[in-house]
Amino acid sequence: MLPSAEVVNLSRLQFGATALYHFLFVPLTLGLSWILVIMGIQGSARKSDGSIDSRQYIHGVLIAANQDA
């Protein structure tokens, strides 16, 4: 017995959404991770008073948002 057209269409929609999510957010997260590593190596991660640089903070927030999504 074949599944109904509605089930097939919903399955295709779910697959498309999952593929799109992985196509966009996995490379974004990996790229942001490397940006944080490079900024840390260059020494721009900390200011002279010991606080975190705003660029690293913003990228860290974006990674955290991608991990929770």
mmCIF file as gemmi writes it, N, C-alpha and C atoms, coordinates in Angstrom:
data_model
loop_
_atom_site.group_PDB
_atom_site.id
_atom_site.type_symbol
_atom_site.label_atom_id
_atom_site.label_alt_id
_atom_site.label_comp_id
_atom_site.label_asym_id
_atom_site.label_entity_id
_atom_site.label_seq_id
_atom_site.pdbx_PDB_ins_code
_atom_site.Cartn_x
_atom_site.Cartn_y
_atom_site.Cartn_z
_atom_site.occupancy
_atom_site.B_iso_or_equiv
_atom_site.pdbx_formal_charge
_atom_site.auth_seq_id
_atom_site.auth_asym_id
_atom_site.pdbx_PDB_model_num
ATOM 1 N N . MET Axp A 1 ? 0.837 -1.181 0 1 0 ? 1 A 1
ATOM 2 C CA . MET Axp A 1 ? 0 0 0 1 0 ? 1 A 1
ATOM 3 C C . MET Axp A 1 ? 0.883 1.247 0 1 0 ? 1 A 1
ATOM 4 N N . LEU Axp A 2 ? 0.613 2.156 -0.895 1 0 ? 2 A 1
ATOM 5 C CA . LEU Axp A 2 ? 1.402 3.381 -1.023 1 0 ? 2 A 1
ATOM 6 C C . LEU Axp A 2 ? 0.889 4.459 -0.062 1 0 ? 2 A 1
ATOM 7 N N . PRO Axp A 3 ? 1.802 5.299 0.453 1 0 ? 3 A 1
ATOM 8 C CA . PRO Axp A 3 ? 1.354 6.397 1.327 1 0 ? 3 A 1
ATOM 9 C C . PRO Axp A 3 ? 0.6 7.453 0.517 1 0 ? 3 A 1
ATOM 10 N N . SER Axp A 4 ? -0.239 8.198 1.211 1 0 ? 4 A 1
ATOM 11 C CA . SER Axp A 4 ? -1.031 9.223 0.52 1 0 ? 4 A 1
ATOM 12 C C . SER Axp A 4 ? -0.127 10.372 0.066 1 0 ? 4 A 1
ATOM 13 N N . ALA Axp A 5 ? -0.646 11.169 -0.837 1 0 ? 5 A 1
ATOM 14 C CA . ALA Axp A 5 ? 0.115 12.293 -1.385 1 0 ? 5 A 1
ATOM 15 C C . ALA Axp A 5 ? 0.427 13.315 -0.297 1 0 ? 5 A 1
ATOM 16 N N . GLU Axp A 6 ? -0.473 13.475 0.662 1 0 ? 6 A 1
ATOM 17 C CA . GLU Axp A 6 ? -0.247 14.43 1.744 1 0 ? 6 A 1
ATOM 18 C C . GLU Axp A 6 ? 0.953 14.021 2.597 1 0 ? 6 A 1
ATOM 19 N N . VAL Axp A 7 ? 1.062 12.747 2.898 1 0 ? 7 A 1
ATOM 20 C CA . VAL Axp A 7 ? 2.189 12.244 3.69 1 0 ? 7 A 1
ATOM 21 C C . VAL Axp A 7 ? 3.497 12.434 2.928 1 0 ? 7 A 1
ATOM 22 N N . VAL Axp A 8 ? 3.475 12.147 1.644 1 0 ? 8 A 1
ATOM 23 C CA . VAL Axp A 8 ? 4.677 12.3 0.824 1 0 ? 8 A 1
ATOM 24 C C . VAL Axp A 8 ? 5.096 13.77 0.766 1 0 ? 8 A 1
ATOM 25 N N . ASN Axp A 9 ? 4.136 14.664 0.572 1 0 ? 9 A 1
ATOM 26 C CA . ASN Axp A 9 ? 4.462 16.093 0.495 1 0 ? 9 A 1
ATOM 27 C C . ASN Axp A 9 ? 4.997 16.624 1.825 1 0 ? 9 A 1
ATOM 28 N N . LEU Axp A 10 ? 4.428 16.192 2.942 1 0 ? 10 A 1
ATOM 29 C CA . LEU Axp A 10 ? 4.928 16.616 4.246 1 0 ? 10 A 1
ATOM 30 C C . LEU Axp A 10 ? 6.334 16.066 4.504 1 0 ? 10 A 1
ATOM 31 N N . SER Axp A 11 ? 6.58 14.852 4.059 1 0 ? 11 A 1
ATOM 32 C CA . SER Axp A 11 ? 7.911 14.272 4.207 1 0 ? 11 A 1
ATOM 33 C C . SER Axp A 11 ? 8.936 15.046 3.382 1 0 ? 11 A 1
ATOM 34 N N . ARG Axp A 12 ? 8.56 15.425 2.192 1 0 ? 12 A 1
ATOM 35 C CA . ARG Axp A 12 ? 9.461 16.22 1.342 1 0 ? 12 A 1
ATOM 36 C C . ARG Axp A 12 ? 9.723 17.59 1.957 1 0 ? 12 A 1
ATOM 37 N N . LEU Axp A 13 ? 8.702 18.193 2.524 1 0 ? 13 A 1
ATOM 38 C CA . LEU Axp A 13 ? 8.859 19.492 3.183 1 0 ? 13 A 1
ATOM 39 C C . LEU Axp A 13 ? 9.798 19.372 4.381 1 0 ? 13 A 1
ATOM 40 N N . GLN Axp A 14 ? 9.63 18.329 5.169 1 0 ? 14 A 1
ATOM 41 C CA . GLN Axp A 14 ? 10.498 18.122 6.325 1 0 ? 14 A 1
ATOM 42 C C . GLN Axp A 14 ? 11.945 17.892 5.877 1 0 ? 14 A 1
ATOM 43 N N . PHE Axp A 15 ? 12.147 17.093 4.855 1 0 ? 15 A 1
ATOM 44 C CA . PHE Axp A 15 ? 13.494 16.846 4.354 1 0 ? 15 A 1
ATOM 45 C C . PHE Axp A 15 ? 14.122 18.136 3.828 1 0 ? 15 A 1
ATOM 46 N N . GLY Axp A 16 ? 13.347 18.924 3.089 1 0 ? 16 A 1
ATOM 47 C CA . GLY Axp A 16 ? 13.859 20.177 2.55 1 0 ? 16 A 1
ATOM 48 C C . GLY Axp A 16 ? 14.247 21.153 3.642 1 0 ? 16 A 1
ATOM 49 N N . ALA Axp A 17 ? 13.436 21.254 4.69 1 0 ? 17 A 1
ATOM 50 C CA . ALA Axp A 17 ? 13.746 22.161 5.801 1 0 ? 17 A 1
ATOM 51 C C . ALA Axp A 17 ? 15.005 21.711 6.532 1 0 ? 17 A 1
ATOM 52 N N . THR Axp A 18 ? 15.143 20.413 6.753 1 0 ? 18 A 1
ATOM 53 C CA . THR Axp A 18 ? 16.328 19.893 7.425 1 0 ? 18 A 1
ATOM 54 C C . THR Axp A 18 ? 17.579 20.105 6.583 1 0 ? 18 A 1
ATOM 55 N N . ALA Axp A 19 ? 17.492 19.857 5.297 1 0 ? 19 A 1
ATOM 56 C CA . ALA Axp A 19 ? 18.634 20.05 4.405 1 0 ? 19 A 1
ATOM 57 C C . ALA Axp A 19 ? 19.035 21.523 4.356 1 0 ? 19 A 1
ATOM 58 N N . LEU Axp A 20 ? 18.064 22.415 4.289 1 0 ? 20 A 1
ATOM 59 C CA . LEU Axp A 20 ? 18.35 23.848 4.253 1 0 ? 20 A 1
ATOM 60 C C . LEU Axp A 20 ? 19.005 24.301 5.549 1 0 ? 20 A 1
ATOM 61 N N . TYR Axp A 21 ? 18.503 23.821 6.678 1 0 ? 21 A 1
ATOM 62 C CA . TYR Axp A 21 ? 19.083 24.164 7.978 1 0 ? 21 A 1
ATOM 63 C C . TYR Axp A 21 ? 20.538 23.737 8.044 1 0 ? 21 A 1
ATOM 64 N N . HIS Axp A 22 ? 20.829 22.503 7.637 1 0 ? 22 A 1
ATOM 65 C CA . HIS Axp A 22 ? 22.196 22.018 7.686 1 0 ? 22 A 1
ATOM 66 C C . HIS Axp A 22 ? 23.077 22.726 6.666 1 0 ? 22 A 1
ATOM 67 N N . PHE Axp A 23 ? 22.538 23.078 5.53 1 0 ? 23 A 1
ATOM 68 C CA . PHE Axp A 23 ? 23.314 23.771 4.502 1 0 ? 23 A 1
ATOM 69 C C . PHE Axp A 23 ? 23.726 25.161 4.965 1 0 ? 23 A 1
ATOM 70 N N . LEU Axp A 24 ? 22.886 25.829 5.748 1 0 ? 24 A 1
ATOM 71 C CA . LEU Axp A 24 ? 23.18 27.189 6.184 1 0 ? 24 A 1
ATOM 72 C C . LEU Axp A 24 ? 23.933 27.253 7.513 1 0 ? 24 A 1
ATOM 73 N N . PHE Axp A 25 ? 23.458 26.558 8.523 1 0 ? 25 A 1
ATOM 74 C CA . PHE Axp A 25 ? 23.949 26.8 9.871 1 0 ? 25 A 1
ATOM 75 C C . PHE Axp A 25 ? 25.193 26.013 10.247 1 0 ? 25 A 1
ATOM 76 N N . VAL Axp A 26 ? 25.415 24.857 9.689 1 0 ? 26 A 1
ATOM 77 C CA . VAL Axp A 26 ? 26.635 24.109 10.015 1 0 ? 26 A 1
ATOM 78 C C . VAL Axp A 26 ? 27.871 24.852 9.515 1 0 ? 26 A 1
ATOM 79 N N . PRO Axp A 27 ? 27.943 25.292 8.241 1 0 ? 27 A 1
ATOM 80 C CA . PRO Axp A 27 ? 29.124 26.054 7.815 1 0 ? 27 A 1
ATOM 81 C C . PRO Axp A 27 ? 29.259 27.39 8.553 1 0 ? 27 A 1
ATOM 82 N N . LEU Axp A 28 ? 28.134 28.013 8.882 1 0 ? 28 A 1
ATOM 83 C CA . LEU Axp A 28 ? 28.195 29.278 9.617 1 0 ? 28 A 1
ATOM 84 C C . LEU Axp A 28 ? 28.826 29.071 10.985 1 0 ? 28 A 1
ATOM 85 N N . THR Axp A 29 ? 28.427 28.033 11.688 1 0 ? 29 A 1
ATOM 86 C CA . THR Axp A 29 ? 28.979 27.762 13.006 1 0 ? 29 A 1
ATOM 87 C C . THR Axp A 29 ? 30.46 27.417 12.923 1 0 ? 29 A 1
ATOM 88 N N . LEU Axp A 30 ? 30.834 26.6 11.952 1 0 ? 30 A 1
ATOM 89 C CA . LEU Axp A 30 ? 32.244 26.244 11.801 1 0 ? 30 A 1
ATOM 90 C C . LEU Axp A 30 ? 33.086 27.458 11.435 1 0 ? 30 A 1
ATOM 91 N N . GLY Axp A 31 ? 32.583 28.307 10.566 1 0 ? 31 A 1
ATOM 92 C CA . GLY Axp A 31 ? 33.312 29.514 10.183 1 0 ? 31 A 1
ATOM 93 C C . GLY Axp A 31 ? 33.472 30.476 11.345 1 0 ? 31 A 1
ATOM 94 N N . LEU Axp A 32 ? 32.422 30.661 12.129 1 0 ? 32 A 1
ATOM 95 C CA . LEU Axp A 32 ? 32.517 31.552 13.289 1 0 ? 32 A 1
ATOM 96 C C . LEU Axp A 32 ? 33.489 31.004 14.326 1 0 ? 32 A 1
ATOM 97 N N . SER Axp A 33 ? 33.568 29.694 14.447 1 0 ? 33 A 1
ATOM 98 C CA . SER Axp A 33 ? 34.513 29.093 15.384 1 0 ? 33 A 1
ATOM 99 C C . SER Axp A 33 ? 35.947 29.433 14.991 1 0 ? 33 A 1
ATOM 100 N N . TRP Axp A 34 ? 36.239 29.323 13.708 1 0 ? 34 A 1
ATOM 101 C CA . TRP Axp A 34 ? 37.59 29.668 13.251 1 0 ? 34 A 1
ATOM 102 C C . TRP Axp A 34 ? 37.882 31.149 13.432 1 0 ? 34 A 1
ATOM 103 N N . ILE Axp A 35 ? 36.89 31.998 13.239 1 0 ? 35 A 1
ATOM 104 C CA . ILE Axp A 35 ? 37.1 33.434 13.459 1 0 ? 35 A 1
ATOM 105 C C . ILE Axp A 35 ? 37.462 33.696 14.915 1 0 ? 35 A 1
ATOM 106 N N . LEU Axp A 36 ? 36.776 33.029 15.838 1 0 ? 36 A 1
ATOM 107 C CA . LEU Axp A 36 ? 37.095 33.196 17.259 1 0 ? 36 A 1
ATOM 108 C C . LEU Axp A 36 ? 38.498 32.698 17.571 1 0 ? 36 A 1
ATOM 109 N N . VAL Axp A 37 ? 38.898 31.584 16.978 1 0 ? 37 A 1
ATOM 110 C CA . VAL Axp A 37 ? 40.247 31.056 17.202 1 0 ? 37 A 1
ATOM 111 C C . VAL Axp A 37 ? 41.291 32.038 16.683 1 0 ? 37 A 1
ATOM 112 N N . ILE Axp A 38 ? 41.092 32.553 15.502 1 0 ? 38 A 1
ATOM 113 C CA . ILE Axp A 38 ? 42.056 33.486 14.913 1 0 ? 38 A 1
ATOM 114 C C . ILE Axp A 38 ? 42.145 34.763 15.737 1 0 ? 38 A 1
ATOM 115 N N . MET Axp A 39 ? 41.006 35.287 16.173 1 0 ? 39 A 1
ATOM 116 C CA . MET Axp A 39 ? 41.043 36.499 17.002 1 0 ? 39 A 1
ATOM 117 C C . MET Axp A 39 ? 41.739 36.227 18.327 1 0 ? 39 A 1
ATOM 118 N N . GLY Axp A 40 ? 41.572 35.045 18.877 1 0 ? 40 A 1
ATOM 119 C CA . GLY Axp A 40 ? 42.239 34.705 20.124 1 0 ? 40 A 1
ATOM 120 C C . GLY Axp A 40 ? 43.741 34.594 19.951 1 0 ? 40 A 1
ATOM 121 N N . ILE Axp A 41 ? 44.17 34.016 18.828 1 0 ? 41 A 1
ATOM 122 C CA . ILE Axp A 41 ? 45.601 33.866 18.559 1 0 ? 41 A 1
ATOM 123 C C . ILE Axp A 41 ? 46.251 35.229 18.326 1 0 ? 41 A 1
ATOM 124 N N . GLN Axp A 42 ? 45.564 36.104 17.634 1 0 ? 42 A 1
ATOM 125 C CA . GLN Axp A 42 ? 46.115 37.423 17.334 1 0 ? 42 A 1
ATOM 126 C C . GLN Axp A 42 ? 46.2 38.314 18.565 1 0 ? 42 A 1
ATOM 127 N N . GLY Axp A 43 ? 45.582 37.907 19.639 1 0 ? 43 A 1
ATOM 128 C CA . GLY Axp A 43 ? 45.646 38.71 20.846 1 0 ? 43 A 1
ATOM 129 C C . GLY Axp A 43 ? 44.594 39.797 20.912 1 0 ? 43 A 1
ATOM 130 N N . SER Axp A 44 ? 43.693 39.788 19.953 1 0 ? 44 A 1
ATOM 131 C CA . SER Axp A 44 ? 42.646 40.802 19.983 1 0 ? 44 A 1
ATOM 132 C C . SER Axp A 44 ? 41.466 40.355 20.844 1 0 ? 44 A 1
ATOM 133 N N . ALA Axp A 45 ? 41.603 39.202 21.461 1 0 ? 45 A 1
ATOM 134 C CA . ALA Axp A 45 ? 40.501 38.684 22.268 1 0 ? 45 A 1
ATOM 135 C C . ALA Axp A 45 ? 40.356 39.446 23.574 1 0 ? 45 A 1
ATOM 136 N N . ARG Axp A 46 ? 41.451 39.956 24.084 1 0 ? 46 A 1
ATOM 137 C CA . ARG Axp A 46 ? 41.405 40.67 25.363 1 0 ? 46 A 1
ATOM 138 C C . ARG Axp A 46 ? 41.942 42.087 25.197 1 0 ? 46 A 1
ATOM 139 N N . LYS Axp A 47 ? 41.318 42.996 25.882 1 0 ? 47 A 1
ATOM 140 C CA . LYS Axp A 47 ? 41.81 44.362 25.916 1 0 ? 47 A 1
ATOM 141 C C . LYS Axp A 47 ? 42.838 44.487 27.034 1 0 ? 47 A 1
ATOM 142 N N . SER Axp A 48 ? 43.43 45.642 27.147 1 0 ? 48 A 1
ATOM 143 C CA . SER Axp A 48 ? 44.472 45.824 28.167 1 0 ? 48 A 1
ATOM 144 C C . SER Axp A 48 ? 43.912 45.698 29.586 1 0 ? 48 A 1
ATOM 145 N N . ASP Axp A 49 ? 42.633 45.99 29.765 1 0 ? 49 A 1
ATOM 146 C CA . ASP Axp A 49 ? 42.055 45.876 31.112 1 0 ? 49 A 1
ATOM 147 C C . ASP Axp A 49 ? 41.522 44.465 31.397 1 0 ? 49 A 1
ATOM 148 N N . GLY Axp A 50 ? 41.68 43.529 30.454 1 0 ? 50 A 1
ATOM 149 C CA . GLY Axp A 50 ? 41.275 42.139 30.679 1 0 ? 50 A 1
ATOM 150 C C . GLY Axp A 50 ? 39.871 41.811 30.223 1 0 ? 50 A 1
ATOM 151 N N . SER Axp A 51 ? 39.129 42.79 29.72 1 0 ? 51 A 1
ATOM 152 C CA . SER Axp A 51 ? 37.763 42.51 29.266 1 0 ? 51 A 1
ATOM 153 C C . SER Axp A 51 ? 37.787 41.926 27.857 1 0 ? 51 A 1
ATOM 154 N N . ILE Axp A 52 ? 36.705 41.25 27.495 1 0 ? 52 A 1
ATOM 155 C CA . ILE Axp A 52 ? 36.615 40.614 26.187 1 0 ? 52 A 1
ATOM 156 C C . ILE Axp A 52 ? 36.305 41.66 25.129 1 0 ? 52 A 1
ATOM 157 N N . ASP Axp A 53 ? 36.964 41.55 23.994 1 0 ? 53 A 1
ATOM 158 C CA . ASP Axp A 53 ? 36.728 42.45 22.873 1 0 ? 53 A 1
ATOM 159 C C . ASP Axp A 53 ? 35.302 42.271 22.356 1 0 ? 53 A 1
ATOM 160 N N . SER Axp A 54 ? 34.681 43.352 21.933 1 0 ? 54 A 1
ATOM 161 C CA . SER Axp A 54 ? 33.283 43.288 21.499 1 0 ? 54 A 1
ATOM 162 C C . SER Axp A 54 ? 33.109 42.416 20.262 1 0 ? 54 A 1
ATOM 163 N N . ARG Axp A 55 ? 34.112 42.347 19.377 1 0 ? 55 A 1
ATOM 164 C CA . ARG Axp A 55 ? 34.005 41.492 18.192 1 0 ? 55 A 1
ATOM 165 C C . ARG Axp A 55 ? 33.917 40.026 18.588 1 0 ? 55 A 1
ATOM 166 N N . GLN Axp A 56 ? 34.752 39.628 19.544 1 0 ? 56 A 1
ATOM 167 C CA . GLN Axp A 56 ? 34.714 38.234 19.975 1 0 ? 56 A 1
ATOM 168 C C . GLN Axp A 56 ? 33.412 37.937 20.713 1 0 ? 56 A 1
ATOM 169 N N . TYR Axp A 57 ? 32.923 38.894 21.47 1 0 ? 57 A 1
ATOM 170 C CA . TYR Axp A 57 ? 31.661 38.695 22.192 1 0 ? 57 A 1
ATOM 171 C C . TYR Axp A 57 ? 30.507 38.477 21.211 1 0 ? 57 A 1
ATOM 172 N N . ILE Axp A 58 ? 30.444 39.296 20.173 1 0 ? 58 A 1
ATOM 173 C CA . ILE Axp A 58 ? 29.359 39.197 19.19 1 0 ? 58 A 1
ATOM 174 C C . ILE Axp A 58 ? 29.411 37.844 18.481 1 0 ? 58 A 1
ATOM 175 N N . HIS Axp A 59 ? 30.603 37.411 18.059 1 0 ? 59 A 1
ATOM 176 C CA . HIS Axp A 59 ? 30.72 36.118 17.386 1 0 ? 59 A 1
ATOM 177 C C . HIS Axp A 59 ? 30.39 34.973 18.339 1 0 ? 59 A 1
ATOM 178 N N . GLY Axp A 60 ? 30.762 35.106 19.599 1 0 ? 60 A 1
ATOM 179 C CA . GLY Axp A 60 ? 30.419 34.091 20.587 1 0 ? 60 A 1
ATOM 180 C C . GLY Axp A 60 ? 28.921 33.968 20.78 1 0 ? 60 A 1
ATOM 181 N N . VAL Axp A 61 ? 28.235 35.09 20.776 1 0 ? 61 A 1
ATOM 182 C CA . VAL Axp A 61 ? 26.767 35.076 20.903 1 0 ? 61 A 1
ATOM 183 C C . VAL Axp A 61 ? 26.14 34.407 19.686 1 0 ? 61 A 1
ATOM 184 N N . LEU Axp A 62 ? 26.672 34.674 18.497 1 0 ? 62 A 1
ATOM 185 C CA . LEU Axp A 62 ? 26.131 34.035 17.289 1 0 ? 62 A 1
ATOM 186 C C . LEU Axp A 62 ? 26.327 32.519 17.317 1 0 ? 62 A 1
ATOM 187 N N . ILE Axp A 63 ? 27.495 32.072 17.8 1 0 ? 63 A 1
ATOM 188 C CA . ILE Axp A 63 ? 27.717 30.635 17.909 1 0 ? 63 A 1
ATOM 189 C C . ILE Axp A 63 ? 26.758 30.021 18.91 1 0 ? 63 A 1
ATOM 190 N N . ALA Axp A 64 ? 26.571 30.685 20.046 1 0 ? 64 A 1
ATOM 191 C CA . ALA Axp A 64 ? 25.648 30.167 21.054 1 0 ? 64 A 1
ATOM 192 C C . ALA Axp A 64 ? 24.222 30.082 20.502 1 0 ? 64 A 1
ATOM 193 N N . ALA Axp A 65 ? 23.823 31.074 19.72 1 0 ? 65 A 1
ATOM 194 C CA . ALA Axp A 65 ? 22.486 31.055 19.128 1 0 ? 65 A 1
ATOM 195 C C . ALA Axp A 65 ? 22.346 29.904 18.13 1 0 ? 65 A 1
ATOM 196 N N . ASN Axp A 66 ? 23.407 29.635 17.365 1 0 ? 66 A 1
ATOM 197 C CA . ASN Axp A 66 ? 23.353 28.534 16.398 1 0 ? 66 A 1
ATOM 198 C C . ASN Axp A 66 ? 23.343 27.179 17.1 1 0 ? 66 A 1
ATOM 199 N N . GLN Axp A 67 ? 24.024 27.055 18.208 1 0 ? 67 A 1
ATOM 200 C CA . GLN Axp A 67 ? 24.063 25.783 18.921 1 0 ? 67 A 1
ATOM 201 C C . GLN Axp A 67 ? 22.708 25.464 19.546 1 0 ? 67 A 1
ATOM 202 N N . ASP Axp A 68 ? 21.981 26.488 19.972 1 0 ? 68 A 1
ATOM 203 C CA . ASP Axp A 68 ? 20.694 26.275 20.602 1 0 ? 68 A 1
ATOM 204 C C . ASP Axp A 68 ? 19.57 26.065 19.607 1 0 ? 68 A 1
ATOM 205 N N . ALA Axp A 69 ? 19.781 26.463 18.36 1 0 ? 69 A 1
ATOM 206 C CA . ALA Axp A 69 ? 18.702 26.386 17.367 1 0 ? 69 A 1
ATOM 207 C C . ALA Axp A 69 ? 18.383 24.974 16.97 1 0 ? 69 A 1
